[in-house]
Every structure is written in C-alpha cells, then in structure tokens.
Amino acid sequence: MNLSEKSCTSCRADALPLILSEAELLLQKTPGWQLLGNGARLERRFVFKNFAEALVFVNQVGDVAERQAHHPNISFGWGYASVLLYTHKIDGLHENDFIMAARINELYGGD
C-alpha cells in the first residue's frame, strides 16, 4: 500500500519516534522531502508561480491536515510554501508524518 493511501493513526505520548534508519527508509517513498535534525523533522519547500497559487496549496494542505488530524507547520509567501512535519506529541517523526508528506506530494502533483 502506498503511503498516500494510508490514514494517520492516533499517536500515544509514550510512542517512540522513528530512529534515523527507519526515517531514511520512509523518506525514499516521499520524493522532494528532506530529513532535518538528525531525522527528527521532515521538510519540503514547494514552488509556485505566484502568491495565489501558494495560498490555494496551503489551504488544500490544511484541509488534508484537518481530515487526518495531523497538523504540519506551514510558512508561505509569494511563490513558495514550506511544510515542516513532525509529531509534536513525541517530538520526532512517526509514520504519520510520512503519510502526510505523501498526501501533500499528491496535492502538488504526484511527485
């Protein structure tokens, strides 16, 4: 099953974050994203033709985040949007972060 076909699951506060090697394996399934903080964060910058396109994308990401109950940090401006994912409850990465990354990639154009 592709990551984008999965749904985010509730993460318990005592869940362990992914170790770097696990995150690196999942990263292979989420093109364009990069690991930060020794594998504790996942980030991607998206490029658009103008502010309006970036805003539409950010709103679409927000809709998916609400449906999945998994909320990224998003910053955007004229021609770009940056999305930072991690699971706040465990202060690290969980499979849910990669599910969201895959779903966000689909919004951007399936890459």
N, C-alpha and C positions, 0 to 999 in steps of 0.2 A: 504494500500500500504506500502510495506517495505521501509525503508529509502533509501536503496541502489537502489531502482527503481525510486526515485525522482531525479530531477536535481536541482542544485543550481540556485537560482534566484538572480538577481541584488539586492543588499542591499543599501538602501539610507543612507546617512550620518546621517539623523535625526531619523533613526530607533532605537528603544530601544533594548538593549541587553536582552537576556533571564534573568529572575530572577532565583535564585537558585533552587526553586522548579520545574520550567519548565525544567531547565537543568538536574535535577535529574531524571525526568520522561523520557527524551530522552536518558539519559545515560543507562537506562535499556535496550534500543534497540541497544546498541553498546558495546557488551561484551569486556572486556580487557582494556577499556579506563578508565581514572580517571579524575575527576574534580580537577583543581588547582585554586588557587587564589580566594577562596570563590565562585567558579562557573564561573569564568571569562575566564578560559582556559581549554582545553581538551588535554590530552596527553596519549600516549601509547608507550611502548618500545617493539620492535619485535626482536626475537632471530633467528639467522641463523647459519649454520654450518661453514661458512667462510666469508671472505670479498666479494668474487664474488657474492654469493647469496644475501648478503645485498645490493650490488650495483645494481643488477638486480631489486630487490624490490624497491629501491629508484627511479630508472628510471621509473618503472611502476607507482609509486605514482605520479611522475612528469607528466607523460602523462595524468593521470586522472585529476590532478590539472589544467593542461592547458585546457583540454576539458571542465571542469566545471568552469573555470575562478575563481578558489578559491584555493589559494596557501598556503600550510602549511609551517611551519619551520621544517626542517629536519636536523638531525645530524646522522652520521653513521660512523661505523668503522668495525674492524674485528669482525664479528659475531653478529652485532646488528644494528638496526636503531631505532631512536626515532623520533616520529612525534608529533609536537605541533600544535594544531589548535585553532584559534580564528579569529574573523572578525576584521581586522585592522581598518576598517572604523568606527566601533562603539566601539572599544576597549573592546570587550566582545564576548560572544557567541551568535550565531544565529542558526536557524535550519540548515543552510548551513554547519556549522561545523560538525553537527551530520550526515548529508548526506555524507559528505566526509569521516567521520570515518567509516560509514557502508560500503562505497565503498572500502576503504582501507582494512577493515577486509576481504572483499571478495577476494581481491588480495592475502592476506596472507593465505587464506584457508577457508574462510567462517565462521570463528568463531565469 
